[in-house]
Amino acid sequence: MTQISKKTPPQITKNRIYFSKETERRVFFYMTLIMLAAGIISKLF
């Protein structure tokens, strides 16, 4: 099941960028997949 939610732009306040919880989770999920793939590739070669 996927939920369709409104896309809100990141808020910028005093040189800091605030993302929604959904965006943060998605970024860390993809970063984890990239690190997993990099680890597997480095073990193979």
Phi and psi in degrees as a GROMACS rama.xvg file:
@    title "Ramachandran Plot"
@    xaxis  label "Phi"
@    yaxis  label "Psi"
@TYPE xy
-120.054  143.618  THR-2
-103.549  135.589  GLN-3
-95.8598  118.642  ILE-4
-122.618  163.593  SER-5
-70.5673  136.642  LYS-6
-84.4515  120.947  LYS-7
-109.245  135.746  THR-8
-68.3102  153.731  PRO-9
-64.0107  142.383  PRO-10
-92.3183  133.313  GLN-11
-111.491  120.052  ILE-12
-137.531  121.236  THR-13
48.7381  55.1315  LYS-14
63.7165  20.7981  ASN-15
-123.988  144.67  ARG-16
-111.371  126.069  ILE-17
-109.18  124.089  TYR-18
-105.793  162.054  PHE-19
-72.8802  162.455  SER-20
-61.9401  -37.924  LYS-21
-64.9128  -42.6872  GLU-22
-65.1102  -43.1266  THR-23
-61.6928  -43.7821  GLU-24
-63.2433  -40.2915  ARG-25
-65.6725  -42.3168  ARG-26
-62.5383  -47.5835  VAL-27
-67.8095  -31.0325  PHE-28
-64.3304  -46.837  PHE-29
-68.0695  -36.0442  TYR-30
-62.6034  -39.1403  MET-31
-64.5333  -42.2713  THR-32
-63.6874  -40.6741  LEU-33
-64.2145  -43.4798  ILE-34
-66.4233  -36.2969  MET-35
-63.9894  -46.3547  LEU-36
-63.4129  -40.862  ALA-37
-64.5319  -38.5909  ALA-38
-65.0384  -42.2397  GLY-39
-65.9099  -43.4285  ILE-40
-64.2111  -40.5664  ILE-41
-68.364  -29.5352  SER-42
-71.9652  -31.149  LYS-43
-75.2693  -29.5875  LEU-44
